[in-house]
């Protein structure tokens, strides 16, 4: 007796093939990430964020002065130093002095930004909703080095 073709069997076979392809792809991805972790220079097996020297930080620059274009000039200076300036513009408030605000609890990045601009004041105000490492506030005391 000849069996009649059942389309449900075809659907089941296609679904099994897709699941198998996903499992193989997932396993290859795991093997690649383990190999990447094992190849780290320090011999760590954990995959960590890029070191500070390689990842200079995401920065926001805010101009609180009457000097037009100052935030754009500072942005150019920071980008030339390797920082990723993701936004620049005017500040909402006028602070008493220039400052770099650490947004992630890593004062090393804020310190490097401050050093690049000759700013002495660094403070921490962690805010993970900003997706920034640091915010630069250019106060009336700010003088762009070399300008």
C-alpha positions in Angstrom: 0.0 0.0 0.0 1.4 3.4 -1.0 1.5 6.1 1.6 -0.1 9.4 0.8 2.1 12.6 0.9 1.5 14.5 4.1 2.6 18.2 3.9 3.0 18.3 7.7 6.0 16.0 7.3 7.6 18.6 5.0 7.0 21.4 7.4 8.5 19.3 10.2 11.6 18.5 8.1 12.2 22.2 7.3 11.7 23.2 11.0 14.2 20.6 12.1 16.7 21.8 9.5 16.3 25.4 10.7 16.8 24.4 14.3 19.9 22.4 13.4 21.4 25.3 11.5 20.7 27.6 14.5 22.4 25.2 16.9 25.4 24.8 14.7 25.7 28.6 14.3 25.4 29.2 18.0 28.0 26.5 18.8 30.4 28.1 16.3 29.9 31.5 17.9 30.6 30.2 21.3 33.8 28.5 20.1 35.0 31.7 18.4 34.4 33.8 21.6 36.3 31.3 23.7 39.2 31.3 21.3 39.2 35.1 21.3 39.3 35.2 25.1 42.1 32.6 25.3 44.2 34.8 22.9 44.1 37.8 25.2 47.6 39.1 25.9 47.3 38.9 29.7 46.2 35.2 29.5 42.8 36.0 31.0 40.0 33.8 29.9 37.4 36.5 30.5 36.6 38.8 27.7 36.9 42.4 29.0 36.3 45.9 27.6 39.1 47.4 25.6 41.8 49.0 27.7 41.7 52.7 28.4 44.4 53.4 25.8 42.4 51.7 23.1 39.0 53.1 24.1 39.3 56.8 24.8 35.7 57.3 25.7 32.4 58.8 24.5 32.2 62.5 25.3 29.6 65.3 25.3 30.9 68.9 25.1 28.7 71.8 26.5 29.5 75.5 26.0 28.4 77.7 28.9 30.4 80.7 27.6 29.4 83.6 25.3 32.2 82.5 22.9 30.5 81.2 19.7 31.9 78.0 18.2 33.9 77.1 21.3 32.2 73.7 21.7 33.0 72.9 18.1 36.7 73.9 18.5 36.9 71.7 21.7 35.2 68.9 19.8 37.9 69.0 17.1 40.7 69.1 19.8 39.2 66.0 21.6 38.6 64.0 18.4 42.2 64.7 17.3 43.3 63.3 20.7 41.3 60.1 20.0 38.1 60.8 22.0 34.7 60.0 20.5 32.7 63.2 20.9 29.1 62.1 20.3 27.5 65.5 20.9 28.4 69.1 21.4 26.3 72.3 21.9 25.3 74.9 24.5 25.0 74.2 28.2 21.6 74.6 29.9 23.2 76.3 32.9 26.2 78.6 33.5 28.6 77.0 36.0 31.1 78.9 38.0 34.0 77.1 36.3 34.9 74.5 33.7 34.6 70.9 34.7 34.7 67.4 33.3 31.9 65.2 34.7 32.6 61.4 35.0 29.4 59.7 33.9 30.3 56.0 34.4 32.3 55.9 37.6 35.6 55.7 35.8 37.6 58.9 36.6 40.5 57.8 34.4 38.6 58.7 31.2 37.4 62.0 32.8 41.0 62.7 33.9 42.3 62.1 30.3 39.7 64.5 28.9 40.5 67.1 31.5 44.2 66.8 30.8 43.7 67.2 27.0 41.8 70.5 27.7 43.8 71.8 30.6 40.7 71.6 32.9 41.5 71.0 36.6 38.0 70.3 38.0 36.6 66.7 37.7 33.5 65.5 39.4 31.4 62.3 39.3 27.7 62.2 38.5 27.0 58.7 37.2 24.1 58.5 34.7 23.9 55.3 32.6 21.0 56.7 30.6 23.3 59.2 28.8 25.5 56.5 27.2 28.5 58.7 27.8 31.8 58.3 29.6 32.2 62.1 30.3 30.6 65.5 29.9 32.7 68.6 29.4 31.2 71.8 30.7 33.1 74.9 29.3 32.8 77.7 31.8 33.7 81.3 31.5 37.2 80.5 32.9 38.0 78.2 30.0 40.8 79.0 27.6 41.4 76.5 24.7 45.1 75.6 24.9 46.9 77.0 21.8 44.0 79.2 20.7 
